[in-house]
Amino acid sequence: MLRALLLYLSKAAWARRWLTRWAVTRRVADRFVAGDTLADAVRITRQLNAEGLLVTLDHLGEFTTNPDEARQATDDLITLAETIQHEHLRAGISLKLTQLGLALDENLAADNLARILAVTQPKGIFVRIDMEDSPWVDATLRIYDALRGQGYDLLGVVIQAYLYRSEGDLRRLMQIPARVRLVKGAYQEPPEVAYPKKRDVDANYDRLTRLLLDATQAAGAPPVSDDGRVPPLPAIATHDENRIAYARDYAAHLGLPKAAVEFQMLFGVRRQLQRQLAQAGYPVRIYVPYGTEWYPYFMRRLAERPANLMFFLRNLFRA
Ligand SMILES: Cc1cc2nc3c(=O)[nH]c(=O)nc-3n(C[C@H](O)[C@H](O)[C@H](O)COP(=O)(O)OP(=O)(O)OC[C@H]3O[C@@H](n4cnc5c(N)ncnc54)[C@H](O)[C@@H]3O)c2cc1C
């Protein structure tokens, strides 16, 4: 109920106008966001790299409303790729197709992504397409397939364990095989398309983990790049210790080397656990968002954990 309300507010223009007026909103959001500028993102990435953590950078933005905005978002991502190269960051890029114009025109989004990949692929920089709400899943997978078909193999996609369809999608992706980030899913979805109960999402997450790791073993655990820019096939993206333990145990049971499974977490969430996993010898990648369009991202993070909301409300009423 609370989650549904927060996810509704994450998309409501009136709520965005009202909540972003308060300095306290920004202060609490700062826990999850590197800062407004690319320079902030570089500074945080350097700190994380120095601690042995890899990074994927997200220039915040989604649902661009005209082709010029989508083109500008594309140009900004190309600047990001050039900066990753120039600053020798152990980082890749995460992006959203609605940021590149998917809600306006599928071909526009595909062309913009191709323009980014023409820069990132020769530099050895990996790009991950985040997965958005269920109405965008088909188009996202179509664009992924089309660009892989054009030879862009430093491109990955995301599968959400809360969707009923995900097992079928993952089985198909594993035949390529695709580099897949497995997440639980962050959006408000109806019971017709997604498991409403957390325990069912968790069970499906473990089932999909097994599928992903079996496919990794079958593919002979393809090598990863030394600079940490290209991730292994499976990325287990969760802060849930039970899911992580399950993936570790199953990977060990299959005899996969630690380097063959990457764990991913969000900037500002379960920092201790991030470091523990890296110290245990696993590749750990931190998703680091930056930019001025932080509002919907921040609201999704509030929706994930009631304690975050309580912290925010306490600060709001103190302000
Ligand atoms: C690297 C990465 C990339 C992602 N990309 C996508 C994507 O492309 N599409 C998509 O739909 N979703 C994406 N997500 C979000 C994901 O779907 C979940 O909403 C999110 O990870 C919370 O679920 P969980 O797996 O951590 O499990 P939960 O069961 O939600 O959380 C487990 C524990 O983790 C901690 N925790 C979780 N979230 C928070 C938080 N916000 N603040 C503080 N503590 C928290 C709590 O201690 C909680 O008990 C991504 C997540 C990660 C880590």
The ligand as an SDF file (V2000), in Angstrom:
LIG
                    3D

 53 58  0  0  0  0  0  0  0  0999 V2000
   22.6760   -2.5570   -9.3060 C   0  0  0  0  0  0  0  0  0  0  0  0
   21.1810   -2.4980   -9.3360 C   0  0  0  0  0  0  0  0  0  0  0  0
   20.5480   -2.1680  -10.5240 C   0  0  0  0  0  0  0  0  0  0  0  0
   19.1540   -2.1560  -10.6060 C   0  0  0  0  0  0  0  0  0  0  0  0
   18.5450   -1.9680  -11.8160 N   0  0  0  0  0  0  0  0  0  0  0  0
   17.1920   -2.0880  -11.9020 C   0  0  0  0  0  0  0  0  0  0  0  0
   16.5300   -2.0460  -13.1560 C   0  0  0  0  0  0  0  0  0  0  0  0
   17.1410   -1.8910  -14.2210 O   0  0  0  0  0  0  0  0  0  0  0  0
   15.1690   -2.1820  -13.1610 N   0  0  0  0  0  0  0  0  0  0  0  0
   14.4410   -2.3850  -12.0110 C   0  0  0  0  0  0  0  0  0  0  0  0
   13.2240   -2.5350  -12.0890 O   0  0  0  0  0  0  0  0  0  0  0  0
   15.0590   -2.4120  -10.8110 N   0  0  0  0  0  0  0  0  0  0  0  0
   16.3930   -2.2660  -10.7210 C   0  0  0  0  0  0  0  0  0  0  0  0
   17.0060   -2.3230   -9.4930 N   0  0  0  0  0  0  0  0  0  0  0  0
   16.1880   -2.2440   -8.2580 C   0  0  0  0  0  0  0  0  0  0  0  0
   15.6580   -3.6090   -7.8220 C   0  0  0  0  0  0  0  0  0  0  0  0
   14.6580   -4.0320   -8.7020 O   0  0  0  0  0  0  0  0  0  0  0  0
   15.0650   -3.5270   -6.3790 C   0  0  0  0  0  0  0  0  0  0  0  0
   14.0050   -2.6170   -6.3660 O   0  0  0  0  0  0  0  0  0  0  0  0
   16.0490   -3.1050   -5.3110 C   0  0  0  0  0  0  0  0  0  0  0  0
   17.3090   -3.6560   -5.5270 O   0  0  0  0  0  0  0  0  0  0  0  0
   15.5640   -3.5300   -3.9170 C   0  0  0  0  0  0  0  0  0  0  0  0
   15.4160   -4.9070   -3.8640 O   0  0  0  0  0  0  0  0  0  0  0  0
   16.4680   -5.9240   -3.1830 P   0  0  0  0  0  0  0  0  0  0  0  0
   16.8100   -6.9410   -4.2030 O   0  0  0  0  0  0  0  0  0  0  0  0
   17.6220   -5.1990   -2.6210 O   0  0  0  0  0  0  0  0  0  0  0  0
   15.6300   -6.7060   -2.1020 O   0  0  0  0  0  0  0  0  0  0  0  0
   14.6730   -6.1790   -0.8600 P   0  0  0  0  0  0  0  0  0  0  0  0
   14.0420   -7.4310   -0.3930 O   0  0  0  0  0  0  0  0  0  0  0  0
   13.8480   -5.0610   -1.3530 O   0  0  0  0  0  0  0  0  0  0  0  0
   15.7370   -5.6570    0.1340 O   0  0  0  0  0  0  0  0  0  0  0  0
   16.6060   -6.4870    0.8820 C   0  0  0  0  0  0  0  0  0  0  0  0
   17.2880   -5.6500    1.9520 C   0  0  0  0  0  0  0  0  0  0  0  0
   18.1500   -4.6960    1.3080 O   0  0  0  0  0  0  0  0  0  0  0  0
   18.0790   -3.4200    1.9510 C   0  0  0  0  0  0  0  0  0  0  0  0
   17.5310   -2.4250    0.9980 N   0  0  0  0  0  0  0  0  0  0  0  0
   16.9320   -2.6810   -0.1870 C   0  0  0  0  0  0  0  0  0  0  0  0
   16.5950   -1.5220   -0.8030 N   0  0  0  0  0  0  0  0  0  0  0  0
   16.9870   -0.5300    0.0190 C   0  0  0  0  0  0  0  0  0  0  0  0
   16.9330    0.8790   -0.0460 C   0  0  0  0  0  0  0  0  0  0  0  0
   16.3920    1.5190   -1.0820 N   0  0  0  0  0  0  0  0  0  0  0  0
   17.4540    1.5910    0.9880 N   0  0  0  0  0  0  0  0  0  0  0  0
   18.0110    0.9690    2.0430 C   0  0  0  0  0  0  0  0  0  0  0  0
   18.0900   -0.3570    2.1600 N   0  0  0  0  0  0  0  0  0  0  0  0
   17.5850   -1.1060    1.1800 C   0  0  0  0  0  0  0  0  0  0  0  0
   17.1860   -3.6060    3.1510 C   0  0  0  0  0  0  0  0  0  0  0  0
   18.0100   -3.9380    4.2470 O   0  0  0  0  0  0  0  0  0  0  0  0
   16.3150   -4.7660    2.7650 C   0  0  0  0  0  0  0  0  0  0  0  0
   15.8380   -5.4700    3.8570 O   0  0  0  0  0  0  0  0  0  0  0  0
   18.3910   -2.3840   -9.4080 C   0  0  0  0  0  0  0  0  0  0  0  0
   19.0350   -2.7190   -8.2280 C   0  0  0  0  0  0  0  0  0  0  0  0
   20.4030   -2.8010   -8.1830 C   0  0  0  0  0  0  0  0  0  0  0  0
   21.0470   -3.2010   -6.8960 C   0  0  0  0  0  0  0  0  0  0  0  0
  1  2  1  0
  2  3  1  0
  2 52  2  0
  3  4  2  0
  4  5  1  0
  4 50  1  0
  5  6  2  0
  6  7  1  0
  6 13  1  0
  7  8  2  0
  7  9  1  0
  9 10  1  0
 10 11  2  0
 10 12  1  0
 12 13  2  0
 13 14  1  0
 14 15  1  0
 14 50  1  0
 15 16  1  0
 16 17  1  0
 16 18  1  0
 18 19  1  0
 18 20  1  0
 20 21  1  0
 20 22  1  0
 22 23  1  0
 23 24  1  0
 24 25  2  0
 24 26  1  0
 24 27  1  0
 27 28  1  0
 28 29  2  0
 28 30  1  0
 28 31  1  0
 31 32  1  0
 32 33  1  0
 33 34  1  0
 33 48  1  0
 34 35  1  0
 35 36  1  0
 35 46  1  0
 36 37  1  0
 36 45  1  0
 37 38  2  0
 38 39  1  0
 39 40  1  0
 39 45  2  0
 40 41  1  0
 40 42  2  0
 42 43  1  0
 43 44  2  0
 44 45  1  0
 46 47  1  0
 46 48  1  0
 48 49  1  0
 50 51  2  0
 51 52  1  0
 52 53  1  0
M  END
$$$$
